[in-house]
């Protein structure tokens, strides 16, 4: 079976590549990744047959433009803004991979805003993973200085979410 870190690395590699579909089978496991409009879908299932080498499939390409017309260059996404490295600020990080939500529901106000005072048990956001909504606590007493992600953003394990000036 695959370790979660191995699956995360494969997802990152496929996401950064031009491959639209990726299948990897080994011993008793199979990983199948498909990219649809920039979203990576992962399916890990056990298999009975053993395959020693990975199987890579690329989705069929769209019909080519006339030979005289070169394909337009693909624009790269802008680099993420650098995280403030001020050592006096505490970083509240994501404990898991998932979707960041600043409020309990779309109609509610966010849990916290810049300038708000928090204590170690104050809920600052929700990270949704596999339809489970996990409330994230500040785990520090202080003032929210910066919110580093937007509502609805996908977050990685260990990714800074908030900067807090600890008291």
N, C-alpha and C positions, 0 to 999 in steps of 0.2 A: 504494500500500500504506500501511497505517497505521503510525505510529510507536508504539512501546511506551508512551510517556508518554501519547499520545492515548487508547490503549485503557485505560490505568489510570484516566484522568480519567473516561471514559465509565462504567467499572465503578463508580467511587465515586459518580457521579451516580445511576446506576440503583439501586445499593444503598441510597442515602439516600432514594429516592423510593418511591412506592407501586406503581410499575409492576412487573408480574410478568414481562413479556417485552418485549424491545427488539431491533429489527432495524434496522441502518443499512447501506445499500449506496451506494457511490460508485465510479465508474470501474471499477477492476479488483479491488475488495475488498468484502467483506461481513462485518459484525460482528453476531453474534446472541447476545444475553444472555438468560438465563432465571433467575429466582429461584425456588428450591425450598426452602421452610422456612428462609429467611434465607441460603441459599448462592447465590452468583452463579456461573453456569456460562457460560464464554465460548467461542465458536466463531468463529474468523476464517478465512474461505475466500475464495479469489479467484473472481470472477464475470466473465462475458463481457459482459453488458449494462451500460449506463451509466444510472444513476438520479441525477438532480440533487438531489432532496430526500430527507431521511431518511424511512424508513417506521417508524412506531411502532405496535406492536400491544400491546394490553393483554389479558391472559388473561381469559376470561369469568369474571364475578363469581359467587360462590357464591349460591345462592338467597337472596333477601332475607327477613329476618325480617318478621313482621307489621308493618304501618305504625305501629302504636301503640308498638312497642318500639324505642327508639333503639339504634343499634349501640354496643357498648362502646368506650370510648376505648382506643387502642393505647398501651401503655406504652413509653416510650423506654428504651433500654439505658442503664445508668449510665455517666456520663462516665469515661473512663480516668483513672487516678490520675496526678497531675502527676509528671513525671520530676524527680528531684532535680537542681537546677541548680548544685550546688556546683562551682565551677571547678577545685577541686583533684582532683576525681574524673574518671577517664577513662571514657568510654562506649564499650563494645564494641557496635557496631551491626550490623544485618543487611545483608549485601551484596546481598540479593535478596529478592523476594517469595516466600514459601513457608510451610511448617509447621515450627514450632520443636520440636525434640526435645532434652531435657536429657540423655538417655542413648542409648547405641548400640542398645539394644533394650529392650523393656518389662521384662525380668527383671533387667537390669543396674542398678547404682547410677548416679546422675547423674555426668557428667564432672566437675562442680565444685559446691560448695556455698558458702554464705556463710561467710567466714573462711578459705577455701582460698587458698593461695599459688599464683600462676600465673606462667609466664614467657611470652615472646613467641611461642613455638611450641606452647604447651599448647592442646590442643583443649578448647573450653569447651562446645560444643553441635553439633548438626546442624541445618541448614535444608534441608528437602526441597522441591524444586521440580520438577514434571513427572517424578516417579518417580526423580529423581537426588538422592542424599543427599550434601550438601556439608558437610564438616567445617569448622567455624569456629574459627580460632585466636585467642588472646587479643590478640596483637600488642602487648602491653605486659607489663612485669614488675610485679607488685604483689599485692594481696590483694582478693578478691571481697568487695565491701561489700553489694551488693544484686543480686538476680536480678529483672528487671523484667517477665518474661513467664512463663507457666505452660506446662508440657509439653503439646504438642498445639495451642497457640495459633497462629493465622495471624499472620504478621509481614509488615510492609511493608519496602520498600527504605529503608535509612537509619534504621529504627526502633531505638532503644536496647534492647539485650537485657540487658546487665550494667553495673554500676557498679564500677570498680576503683580502689582507692587505689594510685596508681602509686608505685613506689619510686625 
